[in-house]
Amino acid sequence: MLVGYSSSSGEDSEAELNLSDPRKPGQEKEDDDVSDGCCSARKRARTEDERVIKTRLPLPGCLLTMFPDEVEPQNEDSSLHGGRLRSFKHERGNWATYVYLSYHPEEEFMELLQELLSTAGASGVVLTPQEEFHLSLSQTVVLRHHWIQPFTQSLRTDLARCKRFVCTASKLKVYCNAEKTRTFLGIEVCSGHTQLLDLARVVDRTMTEFRLDTFYKEPSFHVSLAWCVGDVIEKLKECIQELQRVVDEQEEGPFVLRLEGMELHCKTGNKTFCFPLQT
């Protein structure tokens, strides 16, 4: 007996089409139009964003300079610093740091300094006066920026127990930095050495805490008066006696530099911190 089977190939093909593309007939063009519209909208938005970026105004200068102290100023051109060279290479985040006792010069001191510069110049040594005067109580060390707050807090805590004092200086002496790049004419302390040594030891405790170099074992406490580039120790020593006579033979008697030890300072980069001593 012959059984008739209906052909399902056409139906299967239609089913496959319907499964792979469920859209109704005539919907294809509509969907394509929507897709094209979305692409056009995205392109327009992207074009507008690019136009905004291109026309964005630069930040005002006042905003760019709102936080100038967060980065230490740097310039490696020695000609801009009187020929002076860095003791160590500048790196971002590294701050040159030292602790000192300030000296605020009076008119008598400035007149004496001019006489000393003139006398040294007559002997062939051209000296440049210091821009500011101080007595160092630490070496110059490199401090990381994020150490500044704990470092200065440690100094403040320890120095708060130290008492005020007075020291004097009257003897000229020649110094040269470790790199032999600068020579200094200084005036050495003649009284108050013990108090200064005690302060240096207090500062050394903080230096040790942060694994930094401590002060010299046998320091010659002094105030630098003037300097010149290079190692000219011997040449300056040749006229040191004549320079000392200028100090000793002032009209009102030998000049004595008097330092009031009321507070210490710590300079790190372009920041300066003050630590008052006990009365």
Backbone as CSV, one residue per row, in Angstrom:
resi,resn,N_x,N_y,N_z,CA_x,CA_y,CA_z,C_x,C_y,C_z
1,MET,0.856,-1.178,0.000,0.000,0.000,0.000,0.883,1.215,0.000
2,LEU,0.499,2.081,-0.837,1.280,3.299,-0.931,0.718,4.332,0.006
3,VAL,1.632,4.925,0.803,1.212,5.987,1.743,1.779,7.292,1.250
4,GLY,0.978,8.287,1.185,1.451,9.585,0.701,1.956,10.449,1.833
5,TYR,3.211,10.928,1.730,3.820,11.832,2.729,3.874,13.231,2.160
6,SER,3.447,14.145,2.965,3.507,15.539,2.501,4.932,16.033,2.606
7,SER,5.332,16.834,1.662,6.697,17.376,1.668,6.815,18.462,2.715
8,SER,7.829,18.355,3.621,8.009,19.343,4.704,9.209,20.235,4.473
9,SER,9.868,20.056,3.325,11.087,20.834,3.092,10.812,22.320,3.056
10,GLY,9.722,22.710,2.436,9.393,24.137,2.377,9.065,24.693,3.731
11,GLU,8.295,23.886,4.536,7.925,24.349,5.870,9.141,24.482,6.761
12,ASP,10.061,23.461,6.644,11.275,23.516,7.467,12.090,24.744,7.144
13,SER,12.177,25.073,5.866,12.972,26.236,5.469,12.389,27.500,6.041
14,GLU,11.027,27.576,5.992,10.394,28.767,6.544,10.606,28.856,8.040
15,ALA,10.567,27.685,8.732,10.767,27.681,10.188,12.165,28.143,10.546
16,GLU,13.150,27.639,9.747,14.533,28.050,10.014,14.699,29.545,9.851
17,LEU,14.046,30.085,8.819,14.135,31.526,8.606,13.529,32.280,9.772
18,ASN,12.375,31.762,10.246,11.698,32.451,11.341,12.501,32.366,12.631
19,LEU,13.234,31.249,12.849,14.028,31.105,14.070,15.254,32.003,14.042
20,SER,15.889,32.076,12.885,17.109,32.879,12.791,16.811,34.359,12.738
21,ASP,15.698,34.759,12.259,15.348,36.172,12.178,13.900,36.325,12.584
22,PRO,13.629,36.571,13.862,12.257,36.593,14.366,11.470,37.812,13.925
23,ARG,12.101,38.753,13.212,11.373,39.953,12.806,10.295,39.608,11.797
24,LYS,9.238,40.363,11.861,8.145,40.169,10.919,8.542,40.734,9.570
25,PRO,7.938,40.216,8.545,8.222,40.766,7.216,7.922,42.257,7.191
26,GLY,8.852,43.009,6.619,8.667,44.461,6.526,9.281,45.217,7.679
27,GLN,9.695,44.432,8.721,10.288,45.105,9.898,11.770,45.372,9.710
28,GLU,12.416,44.679,8.766,13.850,44.798,8.560,14.249,46.227,8.256
29,LYS,13.549,46.862,7.337,13.904,48.224,6.944,13.734,49.182,8.109
30,GLU,12.651,48.921,8.881,12.383,49.801,10.028,13.514,49.715,11.049
31,ASP,13.985,48.470,11.338,15.077,48.290,12.305,16.370,48.899,11.794
32,ASP,16.637,48.743,10.501,17.850,49.315,9.929,17.836,50.829,10.040
33,ASP,16.641,51.411,9.841,16.537,52.869,9.956,16.837,53.326,11.375
34,VAL,16.326,52.558,12.372,16.581,52.902,13.776,18.065,52.812,14.087
35,SER,18.713,51.711,13.581,20.145,51.521,13.813,20.953,52.659,13.219
36,ASP,20.603,53.044,11.981,21.310,54.159,11.350,21.118,55.441,12.139
37,GLY,19.914,55.610,12.690,19.643,56.821,13.476,20.489,56.872,14.733
38,CYS,20.655,55.706,15.400,21.479,55.644,16.619,22.929,55.973,16.304
39,CYS,23.438,55.411,15.198,24.826,55.682,14.806,25.032,57.161,14.532
40,SER,24.062,57.759,13.848,24.173,59.186,13.536,24.176,60.015,14.810
41,ALA,23.322,59.613,15.769,23.252,60.355,17.036,24.568,60.258,17.792
42,ARG,25.163,59.034,17.785,26.440,58.860,18.474,27.533,59.680,17.818
43,LYS,27.530,59.714,16.490,28.538,60.495,15.769,28.407,61.974,16.094
44,ARG,27.123,62.444,16.132,26.911,63.862,16.450,27.395,64.180,17.863
45,ALA,27.106,63.265,18.819,27.530,63.486,20.210,29.046,63.512,20.313
46,ARG,29.710,62.572,19.573,31.164,62.522,19.599,31.770,63.783,19.002
47,THR,31.177,64.262,17.928,31.662,65.490,17.288,31.525,66.683,18.218
48,GLU,30.375,66.739,18.939,30.168,67.844,19.878,31.171,67.788,21.021
49,ASP,31.466,66.537,21.530,32.449,66.386,22.604,33.823,66.856,22.156
50,GLU,34.206,66.476,20.925,35.510,66.891,20.411,35.590,68.401,20.284
51,ARG,34.449,69.014,19.866,34.434,70.464,19.719,34.582,71.145,21.078
52,VAL,33.961,70.559,22.126,34.075,71.114,23.478,35.505,71.020,23.980
53,ILE,36.154,69.840,23.724,37.533,69.650,24.171,38.461,70.643,23.505
54,LYS,38.258,70.838,22.185,39.133,71.744,21.445,38.981,73.182,21.901
55,THR,37.764,73.543,22.351,37.520,74.935,22.731,37.637,75.159,24.237
56,ARG,38.057,74.117,24.998,38.171,74.256,26.447,39.263,75.261,26.792
57,LEU,38.948,76.181,27.679,39.902,77.226,28.047,40.967,76.682,28.992
58,PRO,42.198,77.209,28.937,43.255,76.766,29.862,42.961,77.239,31.279
59,LEU,43.552,76.528,32.281,43.368,76.924,33.676,44.022,78.279,33.926
60,PRO,43.379,79.127,34.727,43.995,80.420,35.065,45.311,80.215,35.801
61,GLY,46.232,81.139,35.608,47.538,81.043,36.252,47.446,81.006,37.760
62,CYS,46.433,81.694,38.330,46.301,81.731,39.791,46.015,80.344,40.354
63,LEU,45.327,79.492,39.560,45.057,78.132,40.026,46.292,77.260,39.924
64,LEU,47.065,77.481,38.861,48.270,76.675,38.673,49.316,76.950,39.737
65,THR,49.259,78.133,40.358,50.269,78.506,41.360,49.702,78.524,42.769
66,MET,48.556,77.865,42.960,47.951,77.866,44.293,48.773,77.090,45.305
67,PHE,49.505,76.059,44.853,50.265,75.220,45.768,51.725,75.155,45.345
68,PRO,52.433,76.280,45.345,53.817,76.295,44.862,54.784,75.588,45.773
69,ASP,54.426,75.416,47.063,55.375,74.835,47.994,55.355,73.319,48.006
70,GLU,54.537,72.697,47.155,54.501,71.245,47.127,55.636,70.661,46.305
71,VAL,56.278,71.493,45.505,57.414,71.033,44.712,58.573,71.967,44.950
72,GLU,59.694,71.430,45.322,60.857,72.265,45.592,61.369,72.878,44.300
73,PRO,61.589,74.204,44.259,62.112,74.830,43.054,63.463,74.235,42.689
74,GLN,63.760,74.171,41.388,65.021,73.588,40.972,65.555,74.310,39.753
75,ASN,66.847,74.475,39.723,67.518,75.021,38.557,68.979,74.636,38.666
76,GLU,69.455,73.850,37.718,70.802,73.306,37.798,71.852,74.228,37.180
77,ASP,71.445,75.392,36.669,72.384,76.308,36.031,73.154,77.064,37.108
78,SER,74.429,76.706,37.314,75.220,77.319,38.381,75.465,78.801,38.143
79,SER,75.380,79.239,36.878,75.608,80.656,36.588,74.529,81.532,37.196
80,LEU,73.365,80.927,37.489,72.275,81.677,38.102,72.408,81.731,39.617
81,HIS,73.416,81.030,40.163,73.605,80.980,41.610,75.028,81.368,41.990
82,GLY,75.607,82.274,41.229,76.951,82.743,41.549,78.022,81.691,41.382
83,GLY,77.753,80.672,40.568,78.737,79.613,40.360,78.625,78.479,41.353
84,ARG,77.685,78.572,42.291,77.529,77.510,43.283,76.968,76.249,42.641
85,LEU,77.394,75.101,43.152,76.931,73.805,42.663,76.215,73.071,43.781
86,ARG,75.253,72.229,43.403,74.550,71.422,44.398,75.500,70.405,45.022
87,SER,75.312,70.160,46.326,76.100,69.124,46.991,75.606,67.743,46.603
88,PHE,74.349,67.651,46.171,73.788,66.393,45.706,72.777,66.697,44.619
89,LYS,72.578,65.741,43.726,71.692,65.936,42.588,70.251,66.106,43.042
90,HIS,69.565,67.063,42.411,68.162,67.281,42.756,67.297,66.165,42.181
91,GLU,66.387,65.663,43.003,65.389,64.702,42.561,64.055,65.130,43.133
92,ARG,63.005,65.000,42.320,61.676,65.388,42.776,61.314,64.610,44.037
93,GLY,60.854,65.325,45.053,60.482,64.683,46.312,61.593,64.683,47.340
94,ASN,62.830,65.059,46.930,63.954,65.164,47.861,64.135,66.622,48.267
95,TRP,64.184,66.888,49.562,64.269,68.257,50.064,65.546,68.440,50.879
96,ALA,66.381,69.403,50.458,67.588,69.735,51.220,67.161,70.325,52.563
97,THR,67.722,69.786,53.651,67.237,70.128,54.990,68.400,70.345,55.949
98,TYR,68.292,71.382,56.789,69.291,71.594,57.841,68.668,72.391,58.984
99,VAL,69.287,72.279,60.169,68.814,72.954,61.379,69.847,74.011,61.760
100,TYR,69.377,75.176,62.202,70.319,76.268,62.452,69.774,77.280,63.457
101,LEU,70.692,78.115,63.913,70.382,79.243,64.793,70.594,80.513,63.978
102,SER,69.568,81.327,63.855,69.653,82.528,63.010,70.441,83.647,63.687
103,TYR,71.108,84.445,62.848,71.754,85.668,63.324,71.213,86.833,62.505
104,HIS,70.682,87.822,63.205,70.121,88.999,62.545,71.120,90.148,62.690
105,PRO,71.828,90.477,61.616,72.931,91.446,61.695,72.465,92.873,61.970
106,GLU,73.325,93.589,62.685,73.097,95.007,62.929,73.994,95.820,62.004
107,GLU,73.832,97.120,62.031,74.586,98.000,61.130,76.091,97.865,61.352
108,GLU,76.500,97.740,62.605,77.928,97.608,62.920,78.526,96.375,62.243
109,PHE,77.785,95.283,62.268,78.253,94.045,61.647,78.399,94.212,60.134
110,MET,77.420,94.831,59.496,77.460,94.992,58.046,78.619,95.891,57.617
111,GLU,78.922,96.899,58.422,80.069,97.770,58.117,81.376,96.992,58.236
112,LEU,81.473,96.163,59.275,82.661,95.326,59.453,82.816,94.365,58.279
113,LEU,81.725,93.776,57.843,81.771,92.821,56.736,82.301,93.475,55.463
114,GLN,81.892,94.692,55.201,82.389,95.395,54.015,83.898,95.638,54.110
115,GLU,84.376,95.938,55.307,85.823,96.120,55.504,86.568,94.816,55.236
116,LEU,86.005,93.715,55.698,86.640,92.410,55.496,86.683,92.042,54.009
117,LEU,85.606,92.307,53.300,85.570,92.008,51.865,86.602,92.838,51.112
118,SER,86.730,94.099,51.502,87.692,94.988,50.856,89.126,94.533,51.122
119,THR,89.400,94.137,52.365,90.745,93.688,52.734,91.109,92.394,52.009
120,ALA,90.164,91.462,51.937,90.413,90.204,51.232,90.615,90.457,49.741
121,GLY,89.832,91.372,49.181,89.964,91.697,47.762,91.327,92.277,47.436
122,ALA,91.874,93.082,48.360,93.201,93.665,48.150,94.283,92.589,48.130
123,SER,93.984,91.439,48.735,94.935,90.319,48.752,94.659,89.327,47.626
124,GLY,93.736,89.673,46.742,93.460,88.822,45.586,92.375,87.785,45.784
125,VAL,91.632,87.877,46.897,90.540,86.927,47.150,89.218,87.692,47.092
126,VAL,88.435,87.431,46.064,87.151,88.120,45.895,86.062,87.292,46.574
127,LEU,85.495,87.848,47.640,84.477,87.147,48.421,83.089,87.727,48.157
128,THR,82.092,86.859,48.242,80.689,87.265,48.108,80.026,87.151,49.473
129,PRO,79.396,88.214,49.965,78.764,88.126,51.288,77.591,87.151,51.292
130,GLN,77.364,86.520,52.426,76.226,85.619,52.574,74.920,86.407,52.434
131,GLU,73.909,85.755,51.879,72.604,86.404,51.757,71.893,86.447,53.102
132,GLU,72.126,85.438,53.927,71.594,85.425,55.290,72.631,84.751,56.184
133,PHE,72.529,85.006,57.489,73.573,84.556,58.406,72.981,83.620,59.461
134,HIS,73.673,82.517,59.681,73.187,81.547,60.662,74.336,80.682,61.163
135,LEU,74.066,79.971,62.240,75.011,79.011,62.800,74.379,77.626,62.655
136,SER,75.024,76.749,61.908,74.458,75.421,61.630,74.577,74.496,62.837
137,LEU,73.513,73.714,63.048,73.509,72.703,64.106,73.263,71.309,63.532
138,SER,73.360,71.202,62.220,73.244,69.904,61.555,73.933,70.000,60.206
139,GLN,74.214,68.855,59.639,74.659,68.833,58.257,73.436,69.030,57.358
140,THR,73.680,69.341,56.097,72.576,69.400,55.143,72.278,67.978,54.691
141,VAL,71.043,67.546,54.907,70.646,66.173,54.582,69.491,66.204,53.585
142,VAL,69.202,65.044,53.010,68.097,64.919,52.056,66.897,64.319,52.772
143,LEU,65.792,65.054,52.755,64.578,64.611,53.434,63.488,64.362,52.402
144,ARG,62.829,63.213,52.481,61.705,62.936,51.604,60.511,63.788,52.019
145,HIS,59.701,64.182,51.033,58.598,65.103,51.315,57.655,64.566,52.390
146,HIS,57.341,63.270,52.348,56.388,62.725,53.316,57.004,62.546,54.703
147,TRP,58.315,62.814,54.841,58.952,62.766,56.159,58.907,64.116,56.872
148,ILE,58.588,65.177,56.163,58.711,66.523,56.730,57.913,66.669,58.026
149,GLN,56.652,66.259,58.008,55.809,66.445,59.192,56.327,65.651,60.399
150,PRO,56.584,64.342,60.279,57.095,63.616,61.449,58.496,64.063,61.864
151,PHE,59.316,64.465,60.897,60.677,64.927,61.205,60.630,66.202,62.043
152,THR,59.871,67.186,61.595,59.799,68.454,62.328,59.079,68.285,63.665
153,GLN,58.124,67.372,63.732,57.439,67.128,64.999,58.392,66.510,66.016
154,SER,59.262,65.621,65.554,60.259,65.023,66.435,61.211,66.090,66.971
155,LEU,61.652,66.994,66.089,62.517,68.093,66.528,61.807,68.973,67.551
156,ARG,60.565,69.312,67.267,59.809,70.200,68.156,59.672,69.597,69.556
157,THR,59.386,68.307,69.610,59.202,67.635,70.898,60.484,67.647,71.722
158,ASP,61.611,67.321,71.089,62.884,67.241,71.819,63.439,68.619,72.176
159,LEU,63.311,69.580,71.258,63.878,70.910,71.505,63.065,71.714,72.518
160,ALA,61.814,71.327,72.732,60.964,72.053,73.688,61.525,71.982,75.102
161,ARG,62.379,71.001,75.371,62.968,70.850,76.712,64.294,71.595,76.861
162,CYS,64.781,72.183,75.768,66.074,72.893,75.805,65.873,74.355,76.199
163,LYS,66.819,74.885,76.958,66.691,76.250,77.460,67.413,77.255,76.568
164,ARG,66.946,78.490,76.648,67.569,79.580,75.897,68.954,79.892,76.454
165,PHE,69.776,80.511,75.608,71.148,80.816,76.012,71.695,81.911,75.100
166,VAL,72.906,82.333,75.385,73.596,83.329,74.562,74.985,82.800,74.246
167,CYS,75.425,82.991,73.007,76.794,82.628,72.647,77.419,83.776,71.864
168,THR,78.737,83.818,71.857,79.451,84.894,71.167,80.517,84.315,70.246
169,ALA,80.897,85.095,69.241,81.931,84.677,68.286,82.801,85.880,67.953
170,SER,84.111,85.639,67.830,85.012,86.769,67.562,86.252,86.390,66.748
171,LYS,86.501,85.096,66.555,87.716,84.662,65.864,87.401,84.210,64.438
172,LEU,88.086,84.803,63.462,87.877,84.433,62.064,88.541,83.093,61.756
173,LYS,87.904,82.334,60.883,88.437,81.027,60.503,88.011,80.711,59.074
174,VAL,88.845,79.943,58.370,88.568,79.585,56.975,87.998,78.168,56.921
175,TYR,86.952,77.996,56.124,86.297,76.698,55.971,86.134,76.371,54.488
176,CYS,85.970,75.076,54.204,85.703,74.636,52.829,84.717,73.475,52.902
177,ASN,83.767,73.424,51.980,82.799,72.325,52.020,83.454,71.012,51.602
178,ALA,82.766,69.909,51.869,83.335,68.577,51.630,83.669,68.342,50.166
179,GLU,82.895,68.950,49.269,83.122,68.758,47.833,84.222,69.655,47.280
180,LYS,84.751,70.549,48.129,85.800,71.497,47.720,85.329,72.422,46.595
181,THR,84.034,72.717,46.594,83.497,73.598,45.552,83.330,75.034,46.036
182,ARG,83.374,75.240,47.367,83.256,76.595,47.906,84.112,76.749,49.158
183,THR,84.692,77.930,49.294,85.487,78.276,50.471,84.778,79.405,51.212
184,PHE,84.799,79.337,52.545,84.065,80.301,53.367,84.985,81.012,54.355
185,LEU,84.655,82.259,54.610,85.256,82.992,55.722,84.191,83.037,56.807
186,GLY,84.521,82.466,57.976,83.548,82.419,59.061,84.102,83.026,60.329
187,ILE,83.209,83.249,61.287,83.623,83.750,62.595,83.204,82.704,63.624
188,GLU,84.195,82.176,64.361,83.990,81.011,65.225,83.523,81.405,66.624
189,VAL,82.682,80.549,67.188,82.137,80.771,68.530,83.243,80.663,69.575
190,CYS,83.227,81.591,70.532,84.220,81.561,71.611,83.572,81.332,72.976
191,SER,82.256,81.499,73.082,81.538,81.174,74.319,80.165,80.615,73.953
192,GLY,79.660,79.703,74.795,78.384,79.055,74.500,78.551,77.749,73.750
193,HIS,79.800,77.278,73.647,80.066,76.051,72.894,79.350,74.846,73.500
194,THR,79.317,74.767,74.836,78.687,73.624,75.510,77.198,73.552,75.200
195,GLN,76.511,74.697,75.270,75.074,74.715,74.974,74.803,74.336,73.519
196,LEU,75.648,74.808,72.623,75.480,74.471,71.206,75.699,72.979,70.968
197,LEU,76.663,72.419,71.664,76.940,70.990,71.519,75.755,70.160,72.020
198,ASP,75.146,70.601,73.115,73.964,69.902,73.636,72.816,69.947,72.625
199,LEU,72.623,71.103,72.002,71.564,71.236,71.001,71.834,70.345,69.788
200,ALA,73.090,70.302,69.365,73.449,69.470,68.214,73.167,67.996,68.502
201,ARG,73.390,67.578,69.738,73.122,66.181,70.108,71.625,65.888,70.097
202,VAL,70.826,66.869,70.510,69.368,66.700,70.464,68.911,66.552,69.014
203,VAL,69.445,67.395,68.141,69.108,67.315,66.714,69.569,65.979,66.140
204,ASP,70.728,65.508,66.588,71.258,64.228,66.105,70.313,63.065,66.397
205,ARG,69.580,63.147,67.507,68.654,62.060,67.840,67.574,61.924,66.769
206,THR,67.084,63.061,66.302,66.083,63.019,65.233,66.710,62.525,63.934
207,MET,67.925,62.977,63.647,68.616,62.516,62.438,68.791,60.998,62.463
208,THR,69.177,60.477,63.610,69.369,59.030,63.750,68.049,58.290,63.579
209,GLU,66.984,58.862,64.122,65.655,58.252,64.006,65.250,58.073,62.547
210,PHE,65.648,59.035,61.700,65.295,58.975,60.283,66.455,58.471,59.415
211,ARG,67.481,57.925,60.070,68.636,57.342,59.385,69.328,58.355,58.464
212,LEU,69.518,59.550,58.998,70.205,60.612,58.269,71.550,60.889,58.936
213,ASP,72.432,61.574,58.223,73.765,61.867,58.760,73.672,62.789,59.972
214,THR,74.413,62.450,61.016,74.464,63.300,62.203,75.532,64.381,62.022
215,PHE,75.637,65.279,63.013,76.570,66.398,62.917,78.001,65.903,63.137
216,TYR,78.960,66.787,62.898,80.372,66.429,63.043,80.697,66.076,64.498
217,LYS,81.631,65.149,64.685,81.988,64.714,66.036,82.625,65.844,66.838
218,GLU,83.461,66.634,66.192,84.092,67.779,66.858,83.785,69.037,66.047
219,PRO,82.573,69.544,66.170,82.150,70.670,65.333,82.845,71.975,65.701
220,SER,83.071,72.792,64.687,83.563,74.154,64.885,82.371,75.071,64.623
221,PHE,81.650,75.414,65.682,80.454,76.244,65.520,80.856,77.636,65.045
222,HIS,80.216,78.093,63.988,80.602,79.382,63.409,79.455,79.962,62.586
223,VAL,79.594,81.226,62.269,78.683,81.907,61.347,79.480,82.241,60.096
224,SER,79.050,81.740,58.953,79.735,82.060,57.699,79.423,83.500,57.306
225,LEU,80.476,84.237,56.948,80.330,85.651,56.597,80.296,85.866,55.086
226,ALA,81.180,85.154,54.371,81.299,85.340,52.925,81.882,84.075,52.315
227,TRP,81.848,83.987,50.990,82.305,82.778,50.314,82.848,83.105,48.925
228,CYS,83.531,82.118,48.349,83.959,82.214,46.955,83.970,80.804,46.370
229,VAL,83.896,80.721,45.062,83.842,79.428,44.382,85.216,78.771,44.383
230,GLY,85.240,77.460,44.619,86.482,76.698,44.549,87.181,76.560,45.892
231,ASP,88.290,75.854,45.878,89.090,75.623,47.080,90.243,76.629,47.114
232,VAL,90.051,77.699,47.884,91.099,78.729,48.006,91.493,78.892,49.477
233,ILE,91.479,77.785,50.203,91.791,77.825,51.634,93.162,78.444,51.887
234,GLU,94.161,77.955,51.189,95.525,78.427,51.440,95.667,79.914,51.135
235,LYS,95.061,80.341,50.053,95.168,81.752,49.668,94.482,82.656,50.686
236,LEU,93.340,82.189,51.210,92.618,82.991,52.195,93.333,82.979,53.546
237,LYS,93.974,81.868,53.858,94.712,81.789,55.119,95.904,82.748,55.133
238,GLU,96.427,83.044,53.955,97.575,83.951,53.874,97.239,85.355,54.377
239,CYS,95.960,85.713,54.284,95.579,87.059,54.733,94.657,87.026,55.952
240,ILE,94.553,85.855,56.619,93.626,85.739,57.744,94.046,86.616,58.921
241,GLN,95.346,86.766,59.144,95.804,87.610,60.256,95.437,89.073,60.018
242,GLU,95.581,89.500,58.784,95.218,90.880,58.453,93.709,91.085,58.613
243,LEU,92.943,90.082,58.229,91.491,90.156,58.389,91.103,90.177,59.869
244,GLN,91.819,89.396,60.685,91.531,89.366,62.118,91.822,90.724,62.761
245,ARG,92.837,91.411,62.271,93.143,92.749,62.798,91.990,93.714,62.541
246,VAL,91.332,93.546,61.404,90.167,94.390,61.105,89.088,94.180,62.162
247,VAL,88.909,92.929,62.588,87.903,92.610,63.615,88.320,93.172,64.971
248,ASP,89.590,93.030,65.298,90.067,93.402,66.635,90.291,94.900,66.817
249,GLU,90.488,95.622,65.727,90.866,97.030,65.843,89.742,97.974,65.415
250,GLN,88.537,97.633,65.792,87.414,98.536,65.556,87.503,99.728,66.511
251,GLU,86.904,100.835,66.144,87.008,102.063,66.935,86.535,101.875,68.369
252,GLU,85.466,101.101,68.534,84.906,100.904,69.870,85.415,99.617,70.516
253,GLY,86.511,99.089,70.003,87.086,97.872,70.559,86.815,96.675,69.668
254,PRO,87.377,95.521,70.010,87.197,94.317,69.196,85.715,93.996,68.984
255,PHE,85.394,93.630,67.758,84.003,93.280,67.461,83.705,91.876,67.987
256,VAL,82.567,91.735,68.647,82.112,90.437,69.152,80.696,90.204,68.636
257,LEU,80.536,89.136,67.892,79.208,88.787,67.369,78.431,88.069,68.471
258,ARG,77.235,88.550,68.751,76.419,88.000,69.835,75.186,87.309,69.248
259,LEU,75.030,86.044,69.590,73.895,85.251,69.100,72.935,84.957,70.245
260,GLU,71.680,85.339,70.058,70.641,85.062,71.053,70.004,83.713,70.733
261,GLY,70.264,82.729,71.589,69.704,81.395,71.351,68.301,81.272,71.907
262,MET,67.347,81.929,71.252,65.956,81.905,71.715,65.108,80.877,70.972
263,GLU,65.504,80.562,69.751,64.755,79.597,68.948,65.649,79.037,67.850
264,LEU,65.365,77.820,67.451,66.068,77.200,66.331,65.132,77.152,65.133
265,HIS,65.729,76.994,63.959,64.947,76.882,62.733,65.377,75.639,61.965
266,CYS,64.440,75.120,61.210,64.736,74.018,60.295,64.240,74.435,58.920
267,LYS,65.154,74.479,57.974,64.785,74.821,56.595,64.810,73.545,55.776
268,THR,63.686,73.232,55.144,63.605,72.060,54.284,62.965,72.488,52.972
269,GLY,63.752,72.471,51.897,63.259,72.995,50.626,62.957,74.473,50.775
270,ASN,61.716,74.870,50.460,61.325,76.269,50.623,60.424,76.477,51.836
271,LYS,60.448,75.525,52.757,59.682,75.643,53.996,60.639,75.901,55.160
272,THR,60.222,76.739,56.104,61.023,77.007,57.294,60.162,76.810,58.532
273,PHE,60.672,76.034,59.488,59.952,75.750,60.727,60.721,76.353,61.900
274,CYS,59.986,76.862,62.878,60.583,77.525,64.037,60.308,76.710,65.300
275,PHE,61.345,76.570,66.152,61.216,75.801,67.386,61.688,76.656,68.565
276,PRO,60.773,77.295,69.285,61.155,78.123,70.437,61.778,77.279,71.541
277,LEU,62.762,77.863,72.227,63.396,77.195,73.358,62.782,77.714,74.657
278,GLN,62.989,76.971,75.734,62.427,77.351,77.030,63.055,78.639,77.549
279,THR,62.251,79.436,78.258,62.770,80.663,78.873,63.513,80.328,80.156
